[in-house]
Amino acid sequence: QVQLVESGGGLVQAGGSLRLSCAASGRTFSMYAMGWFRQAPGKEREFVAAISRGGFNTNYADSVKGRFTISRDNAKNTVILQMHSLKPEDTAVYFCAADRAGGSYSSRPYDYDYWGQGTQVTVSS
């Protein structure tokens, strides 16, 4: 089992940047594919980005391609979501998630086995 804790959210103006971190417990972090999802009020949880266990494969939602970058440091049990050129529509609670199928980098929430509590990102116009 793995526990996930997100940090780095906050309030930023449109066009700004934020860096989200997800710290994972446990010795098997490197076996998990990792993903970021977000959920805005009144909306379903949506995929943002994912990375395979070795970090060699990534997947992005079309809405964030070219603006967000996902990366991981298996030595530090951390996955990062670097966000640039933020827009008001990026406002949401951001969650990191772990998928035991480590070779995957799925965009489907139900493929993920463990979830963090989320961190709020608010982008003002």
C-alpha positions in Angstrom: 0.0 0.0 0.0 1.1 3.6 -0.6 0.0 6.8 1.0 0.1 10.0 -1.1 0.3 13.6 0.1 0.0 16.5 -2.3 1.4 20.0 -1.7 2.1 23.2 -3.6 -1.4 24.4 -4.5 -2.4 28.0 -4.0 -3.8 31.1 -5.6 -2.1 32.5 -8.7 -2.9 35.0 -11.4 -3.7 33.9 -14.9 -0.5 33.3 -16.8 1.4 32.3 -13.7 3.0 29.1 -12.7 2.7 26.6 -9.8 4.6 23.4 -9.0 2.6 20.6 -7.3 4.4 17.8 -5.5 3.1 14.5 -4.4 5.1 12.6 -1.7 4.6 8.9 -1.5 5.2 6.6 1.5 6.5 3.0 1.1 9.3 1.2 -0.5 7.6 0.3 -3.7 6.9 3.7 -5.1 9.0 3.0 -8.2 6.7 0.1 -9.1 3.6 2.4 -9.5 2.6 4.5 -12.5 1.5 7.9 -11.2 -1.2 10.3 -12.4 -2.5 13.7 -11.7 -6.3 14.4 -11.9 -8.4 17.4 -11.0 -11.9 18.2 -10.0 -13.7 21.5 -10.2 -16.8 22.2 -8.3 -19.8 20.5 -9.8 -17.7 18.6 -12.3 -16.4 15.1 -12.6 -12.8 14.3 -11.9 -10.7 14.6 -15.0 -7.4 13.4 -16.1 -4.4 15.8 -16.2 -1.2 13.8 -16.7 0.4 10.5 -16.0 3.8 8.9 -16.0 5.0 5.3 -16.1 6.9 3.8 -13.2 10.3 4.4 -14.9 9.4 7.9 -16.0 10.0 7.1 -19.6 6.4 7.4 -20.8 4.0 10.3 -20.2 0.5 11.1 -21.1 -1.3 14.5 -21.0 -4.8 15.8 -21.4 -5.1 17.9 -24.5 -6.1 20.8 -22.4 -2.7 21.0 -20.6 -0.3 19.8 -23.3 2.5 22.3 -23.8 1.7 24.0 -20.4 2.1 21.2 -17.8 4.9 18.7 -17.3 4.8 15.6 -15.1 8.0 14.1 -13.7 9.1 11.8 -11.0 12.1 11.1 -8.7 11.9 7.5 -7.6 14.8 8.1 -5.2 12.8 10.7 -3.4 9.4 9.0 -3.8 8.0 12.1 -5.4 6.0 13.0 -8.5 5.9 16.6 -9.7 3.4 18.5 -11.8 4.9 21.7 -13.1 2.2 24.0 -14.4 2.8 27.1 -16.6 0.6 29.6 -18.4 -2.2 28.8 -15.9 -5.8 29.7 -16.9 -8.9 30.3 -14.8 -10.3 27.1 -16.1 -7.4 25.2 -14.5 -9.0 26.0 -11.1 -9.7 22.8 -9.3 -8.6 20.5 -6.6 -5.7 18.5 -7.9 -5.1 14.9 -6.8 -2.2 12.5 -7.3 -2.9 8.8 -7.7 -0.9 5.6 -7.9 -1.6 2.7 -10.3 -0.2 -0.7 -9.4 0.0 -1.5 -13.2 3.3 0.3 -13.3 3.8 0.1 -17.0 0.6 1.9 -17.6 0.1 5.7 -17.7 -3.7 5.6 -17.9 -6.0 8.5 -18.2 -8.9 6.6 -16.5 -9.5 7.3 -12.8 -10.7 3.8 -12.1 -7.4 2.3 -13.1 -5.8 4.0 -10.1 -5.6 2.2 -6.8 -4.5 4.9 -4.3 -5.3 8.6 -4.1 -4.1 11.6 -2.1 -6.4 14.1 -0.4 -5.9 16.8 -3.0 -4.5 20.3 -3.1 -6.5 23.4 -4.2 -5.3 25.4 -7.2 -7.1 28.7 -7.9 -6.3 30.8 -10.9 -7.6 34.3 -10.9 -8.4 36.2 -14.1 
